[in-house]
Amino acid sequence: MNQHLNTIVELQSALQQLREADKRLHGIPDWMRELHEEHTVRKSEIDALQEAVESAGQERRTAEAASEDIQEKLKKYQQQINRVSTQREYGALLQEIDTVKGQISGFEEQGISALERLEKAEKELAEKREAFRELADRYATELARWEGEKPGVQRQVEELETRIASLRSSLPRNVTAMFDRILERYPAGALAAVRPLERPGRLQREWHCTACNYRVRPQSVVEIRNTESLVQCDSCKRILYLEPAEAL
Ligand SMILES: [Zn+2]
């Protein structure tokens, strides 16, 4: 096979490895994906309960404070009763007292209902936290394992990047341009292996592109083996190469 094609095959494989290493570095690894999802769901349930506890607590405190303020007001009105001199003033004051009492019982009800919600959410939160503990421990262990793997993967990424740069620089500009153009169209790979079709009884071997299955002319196979030019699949335009067993 021609020398550039060997380099391109190496480049393609290095790019593939880089993609996998990048995925390992930045994505959730496959072995902890399920655990991660379960952890995320349970964690968000707990966060929501935590929030419910806090907002019920806040509501209760607000209602209690409002009720206390109004109790003060009520006390003042009750003290005034002894000092009123006219029937009209007395009636007006009684009405004020009624209003204030109504407000107090409203705030008290609000406080009780907030307390009930608070207690229910607190109980549920405690149960969920208890159930979550084992999962959280397991998750922390796996997370530490993942973090432990990262420096090695990071080194691998750097080595691959250096190798890719050096492979690229050893290729003529028109070859890298062609490779990149095809790669843009097929991000999974710009290359396709050519393989013989299994057709017992036929005298001449027939070949096909393993990416798109299109037939590859025997002349093209000869060219891939013996010439310096790169051969593209007639159909998908990927650069064709022969696997080691067929390359001789
Ligand atoms: Zn093809």
Residues whose N, C-alpha, C, O or C-beta is under 5 A from the ligand:
A	BS01	ZN	C209 A211 C212 Y214 C233 S235 C236 K237
